[in-house]
């Protein structure tokens, strides 16, 4: 269920950079002081399931020092 909520949140905020803190607060309901790698683990699970090449993600991007970004590609972009 949390994986689906994470995906939903990322899609709703596609194109924007979302911090780990925001994801922990909005998806998991954790406080601002929470220090956990749970977001990283769940992003990795989404990549394994939804990326063509999880080692080189095109949709679930890490923005170093800031958080994550979901990028959706349109067929028109090809």
Buried (B, 14 or more C-beta within 10 A) or exposed (E): EEBEBBBEBBEEBEEEBBBBBBBBBBBBEBEEEBEEEBBEEBBBBBBEEEBEEBEEBEBBBBEEEEBBBBEEEEEEEE
